[in-house]
């Protein structure tokens, strides 16, 4: 992410601070000792994440999560490790291996020579939108959860806000709270589909290579759903980051740049974005999870364009 909304490395554990057993297990699996270790600046997973250089000349991006410190991070690493081998070629850095030692879960990937966008340019944005459209054309691997089920299982944000934090409800939403609450269950069917959905697409999960190729990282939330879901969730994050050659671009303008935008039912889009806006805002009011400082502040910043777009979509479909 850019500085305006960037997760930081405050939750990262340096390589040298990892338990001896973890470092030894990684070196044994790689077949060579580590000679230098970087530390990734972005992202929210608690633990180590960075590029390791090995004595035999190989390099890998490695992330390691301590289930004893944050069980959710370890669960997500396991989920990503199971999925990584099924990802279609070219969309993500190649997966190499997963190991567990004690309560630690470790993943290793190809070390890609890429950078995180920030601020965006329109050319970079269009390259990511093209890749997302290509991903959406693929059927999701069998066994992935439905994004609609995520909406069904999780808390209803607007209902929660109305009952526990009414002062946090934006002014435009206060007079329409019943309407927003009624829309939340509609997101379950509105999000339905069979397309492959990354479900966490934002700038710090994008790598731009010098060749112009785009890779997406951090896939543990992946699911199946409508082909436009990643586009809809991604567009507000670009509005937060900013686009250097399109100052003031909003989520709707980002959305419309995609080849997928023309086929989207606006009623379904409104249901999904209104439900997500309420959930994003209500989540941002909670305490940070253990080992993940700054998550809720990040969610609050991200919620601003989501809420603005949800308001516009609600007006358009009223």
NORKA-V178279 format. One record per pair of residues at least 24 apart in sequence whose C-alpha atoms are under 7 Angstrom apart, sorted by the first residue. I is the first residue (numbers start at 1). J is the second residue. Records with the same first field share a line. If there is no record, write none. Layout:
BEGIN
I->J ; J
END
This chain:
BEGIN
1->118 ; 203 ; 204 ; 241
2->118 ; 119 ; 241
4->241
5->241 ; 298 ; 301
6->42
7->42 ; 43 ; 44 ; 294 ; 298
8->41 ; 42 ; 43
9->40 ; 41 ; 42
10->293
11->46 ; 47 ; 291 ; 292 ; 293
12->46 ; 47 ; 48
13->47 ; 48
14->39 ; 48
15->48
22->101
32->56
42->204
43->204
44->292
45->73
46->70 ; 73 ; 291 ; 292
51->111
59->111
60->108 ; 109 ; 110 ; 111
61->108 ; 109 ; 110 ; 111
62->107 ; 108 ; 109
63->106 ; 107 ; 108
64->104 ; 105 ; 106 ; 107
65->104 ; 105 ; 106
66->103 ; 104 ; 105
67->103 ; 104
68->103
70->290 ; 291
74->104 ; 105
76->220
77->105 ; 220
78->105
79->220
80->219 ; 220
81->107
91->215 ; 216
92->215 ; 216 ; 217
93->215
113->209
114->207 ; 208 ; 209 ; 210
115->207 ; 208 ; 209
116->203 ; 204 ; 206 ; 207 ; 208
117->203 ; 208
118->241
119->241 ; 242 ; 243 ; 244
120->242 ; 243 ; 244
121->243 ; 244 ; 245
122->243 ; 245
128->214
129->258
133->260
135->196
136->195 ; 196 ; 197 ; 227
137->195
138->195 ; 196
139->194 ; 195 ; 196
140->194 ; 195 ; 196 ; 223 ; 224
144->223 ; 224
145->223 ; 224
146->223 ; 224 ; 225
147->191 ; 192 ; 223 ; 224 ; 225
148->187 ; 188 ; 189 ; 191 ; 192
149->188
151->187 ; 188
152->185 ; 188
156->184 ; 279
157->278 ; 279 ; 282
158->278 ; 279
161->282
180->274
183->271 ; 275
184->271 ; 275
186->271
187->271 ; 272 ; 275
190->268 ; 271 ; 272
191->225 ; 226 ; 272
192->225 ; 226
193->224 ; 225 ; 226
194->224 ; 225 ; 226
195->224 ; 225 ; 226 ; 227
196->223 ; 224 ; 225
197->222 ; 223 ; 224 ; 225 ; 229 ; 230
198->222 ; 223 ; 230
199->223 ; 230
201->230 ; 234
202->234 ; 237
228->260
231->255
236->305 ; 306
237->302
239->305
240->302 ; 305
251->305 ; 309
252->309
267->317
270->310 ; 313 ; 314
273->310
274->310
277->303 ; 306 ; 307 ; 310
END
